[in-house]
Amino acid sequence: MEMTPSNDGRELTLYAVGILTLRRWRFVAMSAFLVAAVLVTPAALRPRQYKSLASFQPLSGTDVRSGLAGFAGQLGLALPTIKSDQSPEFYMTLLLSRSLLARIARDSFATREGGPRTPFVDLFEARKGPPPVRLEDAELILKEHLSVNLVRQSGVVEISVVTEWPYVSYGIASALMREVDAFNKESKQGQASAERQFVEGRLKDAGNELRQAEDGLQRFLVANRQSGLSPELTVVRERMAREVQMAQQVYTQLRQSYEDARIREVRDTPVISIVESPVYPTLAMPRNRLKRGLVGLLAGTVLGICWLIILRDFESRLATGDPDAEAAHSWLVNARRRIAQRAKRSGLRGSTS
């Protein structure tokens, strides 16, 4: 295996790289340990993180008013169709929406079971300022600690909350599940309320139509007591009786739908299926210090060897009188001299003061 030849005519082979590395092994080792320290130190200094998991699946179903909608269609009425379920993507958007995050950010949490509750904005040290500014910053902080994923094969929505307090992670995950449940209840009750109002108005109209049809039939029977003797009057009586029967059917169906809507308005039926309730984390998340250290040692070794190759090529070019190498060498010497002079002046000023 051959590498780039140097200017002195000697090819930089793998053997030459190995010899160069052995001669300057201290420099390579220092580079490896330095890069490893850069990668490991942040992980070692970072507080331990605890993850709380929860998941749910939206229940798929048909229109909650399918019977009423079909009946209204037969009568030529346009009844809005409202589904009892929402897509998983909708719940992902809901969990990351500002309205829901703001409710969590306004709440307070305890760092341990039975401990005092601390406002979210203070616990996570939201930016100082007016309450709206602190609340907006708290929402951004919460979004950084929150992760929402979708398992498309099963349609399950997964929530994970990571903080440095296990009880806070568990508390936020539980609060998120409660907010989703509260949204479903409010949404369903609002839909049922709108349906009840619609049916209530239609029920009054159907009641008036039924009374008018009954009154018309009554007047006809009173005026034509012997209607059975006339075929024409018999046809009219049967037609009016059918109108009364149809009005009775409409009124009965609307009355039943009205009672169903009143029940749904106060009924607590789950719209999501809880796959996994929020879990209290007992073990901290791995910080991968060993993995980071090994990657740092490998990367530092490669960087150190590359630097030795570059330095060797630079020395070769400088020895052969390459003008670019000489110019770079002069710049480095002058820069080192200026740095030394500044350091000396700074030391003198410090001693005189």
C-alpha positions in Angstrom: 0.0 0.0 0.0 1.5 3.3 -1.1 0.6 6.8 0.0 1.5 10.2 -1.3 5.2 10.6 -2.1 7.2 13.3 -0.3 9.3 15.9 -2.0 12.6 14.2 -1.1 11.9 11.3 -3.4 11.0 8.8 -0.7 7.5 7.2 -0.9 5.4 7.4 2.2 4.6 3.7 2.6 2.6 2.0 5.3 5.8 0.8 6.7 7.1 4.4 6.9 3.9 5.5 8.6 4.4 2.7 11.2 8.0 3.7 11.9 7.0 7.3 12.2 4.2 6.4 14.6 6.5 4.3 16.8 9.1 7.1 16.9 6.5 9.7 18.0 4.2 7.4 20.0 4.0 9.8 22.9 2.5 12.4 20.6 0.0 9.9 19.1 -0.9 8.7 22.6 -1.4 12.3 23.8 -3.7 13.0 20.8 -5.7 9.9 21.5 -6.2 10.6 25.2 -7.0 14.3 24.5 -9.8 13.4 22.0 -11.2 10.7 24.3 -11.2 13.2 27.2 -13.1 15.7 25.0 -15.8 13.1 24.2 -16.0 11.5 27.7 -15.9 14.7 29.9 -19.4 16.1 28.8 -21.0 12.7 29.4 -19.3 12.3 32.8 -20.2 15.8 34.0 -23.8 15.7 32.7 -26.4 14.8 35.4 -27.9 11.4 35.2 -31.0 11.3 33.0 -34.2 9.3 33.7 -36.8 8.3 31.1 -40.4 7.7 31.7 -42.4 5.9 28.9 -46.1 5.7 28.1 -48.0 4.7 25.0 -51.6 4.6 23.7 -53.5 3.6 20.6 -56.5 5.6 19.3 -59.6 3.5 19.1 -60.9 3.1 15.6 -64.7 3.2 15.2 -67.6 4.3 13.1 -69.6 7.5 13.2 -71.0 7.9 16.7 -74.2 9.1 15.1 -74.3 6.6 12.2 -78.0 5.7 12.9 -79.1 9.3 13.1 -77.1 10.3 10.1 -78.6 7.5 8.0 -82.1 8.4 9.2 -81.5 12.1 8.5 -80.3 11.2 5.0 -83.5 9.4 4.3 -85.4 12.6 5.2 -83.1 14.7 3.0 -81.4 16.4 5.9 -77.6 17.1 5.9 -76.3 16.1 9.3 -72.5 16.8 9.8 -70.5 13.6 10.2 -68.2 13.5 13.2 -65.9 10.6 13.9 -65.4 9.3 17.4 -61.7 8.6 16.7 -58.7 10.6 15.6 -55.7 9.5 13.6 -52.4 8.8 15.5 -50.8 11.7 13.6 -53.4 14.0 15.1 -52.4 13.0 18.6 -48.7 13.5 17.8 -49.5 17.0 16.8 -51.7 17.5 19.8 -49.0 16.4 22.3 -46.5 18.9 20.8 -49.0 21.7 20.5 -48.4 25.0 22.4 -51.8 24.9 24.0 -51.1 21.5 25.7 -47.5 22.3 26.5 -48.5 25.5 28.1 -50.7 23.7 30.5 -47.8 21.5 31.6 -45.5 24.5 31.8 -47.9 26.2 34.2 -48.0 23.2 36.5 -45.6 22.4 39.3 -43.8 19.1 40.0 -42.2 17.4 43.0 -38.6 16.0 42.5 -39.4 13.1 44.9 -42.5 11.3 46.1 -44.1 13.4 48.9 -41.7 16.3 48.4 -42.7 19.9 47.9 -43.9 20.9 44.4 -41.9 23.4 42.4 -43.3 25.4 39.5 -42.0 24.1 36.1 -40.5 27.5 35.2 -38.4 27.5 38.4 -37.5 23.8 38.3 -36.1 24.0 34.8 -34.8 27.6 35.3 -36.7 29.2 32.5 -35.5 32.5 31.2 -36.0 35.5 33.6 -38.5 38.1 32.5 -42.3 38.7 32.3 -44.6 35.7 32.8 -45.4 35.3 29.1 -41.7 35.2 28.3 -40.9 32.7 31.0 -43.9 30.6 29.9 -42.8 30.5 26.3 -39.2 29.6 27.3 -40.6 26.8 29.5 -42.6 25.4 26.6 -39.4 25.2 24.5 -37.6 23.5 27.4 -40.4 21.0 27.8 -40.4 20.2 24.1 -36.6 19.5 24.4 -37.3 16.9 27.1 -40.3 15.4 25.3 -40.2 12.9 22.5 -43.3 11.6 20.6 -43.0 8.7 18.2 -45.5 6.7 16.1 -45.2 2.9 15.5 -46.9 2.8 12.1 -47.3 -0.9 12.0 -49.6 -0.9 15.0 -50.7 2.8 15.1 -49.4 3.1 18.7 -48.3 6.6 19.9 -45.3 6.5 22.2 -44.4 9.2 24.7 -41.0 9.5 26.4 -40.0 12.2 28.9 -36.3 12.5 29.9 -35.3 14.7 32.9 -32.7 14.5 35.7 -35.4 13.6 38.2 -37.2 10.3 37.9 -40.3 11.5 39.7 -40.5 14.6 37.5 -40.2 12.5 34.3 -43.0 10.3 35.6 -45.1 13.3 36.6 -44.8 15.0 33.2 -45.6 11.8 31.3 -48.7 11.3 33.6 -49.8 14.9 33.0 -49.5 14.5 29.3 -51.7 11.4 29.3 -54.2 13.3 31.5 -54.3 16.2 29.1 -55.0 13.9 26.1 -57.8 12.2 28.0 -59.2 15.6 29.0 -59.1 16.8 25.4 -61.0 13.7 24.3 -63.7 14.2 26.9 -64.1 17.9 26.1 -64.2 17.1 22.3 -66.7 14.3 22.7 -69.0 16.3 25.0 -68.8 19.3 22.7 -69.8 17.1 19.7 -72.6 15.5 21.7 -73.8 19.0 22.8 -73.9 20.3 19.2 -75.8 17.2 18.1 -78.3 17.5 21.0 -79.0 21.1 20.1 -79.6 20.1 16.4 -81.9 17.2 17.3 -83.7 19.3 19.9 -84.6 21.9 17.3 -85.6 19.3 14.8 -87.7 17.5 17.4 -89.8 20.6 18.0 -90.5 20.9 14.3 -91.4 17.2 14.1 -93.7 17.6 17.0 -95.5 20.5 15.4 -95.8 18.6 12.1 -97.2 15.5 13.9 -99.8 17.6 15.7 -100.8 19.3 12.4 -101.2 16.0 10.7 -103.2 14.6 13.6 -105.4 17.7 13.7 -106.0 17.5 10.0 -107.0 13.8 10.2 -109.3 14.6 13.2 -111.1 17.4 11.3 -111.5 15.1 8.3 -113.0 12.3 10.3 -115.4 14.6 12.1 -116.5 16.2 8.9 -116.9 12.8 7.1 -118.2 10.3 9.5 -119.6 8.2 6.6 -116.3 8.4 4.6 -116.3 4.6 4.3 -119.2 4.8 1.8 -117.2 7.0 -0.7 -114.1 5.6 -2.4 -112.7 9.1 -3.0 -113.0 10.0 0.7 -111.5 6.6 1.7 -108.4 7.3 -0.4 -108.1 10.8 1.2 -108.5 9.3 4.7 -105.8 6.6 4.1 -103.4 9.3 2.7 -103.9 11.5 5.7 -103.4 8.4 8.0 -100.1 7.6 6.3 -99.0 11.2 6.8 -99.8 10.9 10.5 -97.9 7.5 10.7 -94.9 8.9 9.0 -94.8 12.0 11.3 -95.1 9.6 14.3 -92.1 7.6 13.0 -90.0 10.7 12.5 -90.9 12.1 15.9 -90.2 8.8 17.6 -86.8 8.4 15.9 -85.8 12.0 16.8 -87.0 11.5 20.3 -84.7 8.5 20.7 -81.8 10.3 19.1 -82.3 13.2 21.4 -82.1 11.0 24.5 -79.0 9.2 23.1 -77.3 12.6 22.5 -78.2 13.7 26.1 -76.6 10.5 27.4 -73.4 10.9 25.3 -73.1 14.5 26.5 -72.3 13.3 30.0 -71.0 9.8 29.3 -67.2 9.1 29.9 -66.3 6.7 27.1 -62.5 6.2 26.4 -61.4 7.1 22.9 -57.8 5.8 23.3 -56.6 2.5 24.5 -53.8 2.7 27.0 -51.0 0.3 25.9 -48.5 1.3 28.6 -49.2 3.6 31.5 -46.5 6.1 32.5 -43.6 4.1 34.1 -41.6 5.4 37.1 -38.0 5.1 36.0 -35.7 3.5 38.6 -32.5 3.2 36.5 -30.7 6.1 34.9 -30.2 6.2 31.2 -26.7 4.9 30.1 -24.2 7.7 29.4 -22.0 5.5 27.2 -18.8 6.7 28.7 -16.9 3.5 27.7 -18.2 3.7 24.1 -17.3 7.4 23.9 -13.9 6.7 25.3 -13.1 4.0 22.8 -14.3 6.1 19.9 -12.2 9.0 21.2 -9.1 6.9 21.4 -9.5 5.6 17.9 -10.3 9.0 16.5 -7.4 10.6 18.4 -5.0 8.0 17.2 -6.0 8.6 13.5 -5.8 12.4 14.0 -2.4 12.1 15.6 -1.0 9.9 12.8 -2.4 12.2 10.1 -0.8 15.2 11.9 2.6 13.4 11.9 2.3 12.7 8.2 1.5 16.3 7.5 4.3 17.5 9.7 6.8 15.1 8.0 5.7 16.3 4.6 6.1 19.9 5.8 9.6 19.3 7.1 10.6 17.6 3.8 9.3 20.5 1.8 11.1 22.9 4.1 14.4 21.0 3.7 14.1 21.1 -0.1 13.6 24.9 -0.1 9.9 24.9 -1.1 8.9 28.6 -1.0 5.4 27.9 0.3 6.8 25.8 3.2 9.4 28.5 4.0 6.7 31.2 4.0 4.5 29.1 6.3 7.5 28.5 8.6 8.3 32.2 8.8 4.7 33.0 9.7 4.6 30.4 12.4 7.9 31.7 13.9 6.7 35.3 13.9 3.3 34.2 15.4 5.1 32.3 18.2 7.3 35.3 18.8 4.4 37.7 19.0 2.5 35.4 21.4 5.6 35.1 23.6 6.0 38.9 23.7 2.4 39.5 24.6 2.6 36.9 27.3 5.7 38.6 28.7 4.1 42.0 28.7 1.0 40.6 30.4 3.3 39.0 33.1 5.1 42.3 33.7 1.8 44.2 34.0 0.6 41.6 36.5 3.7 41.9 38.6 3.7 45.7 38.7 0.1 45.8 39.7 
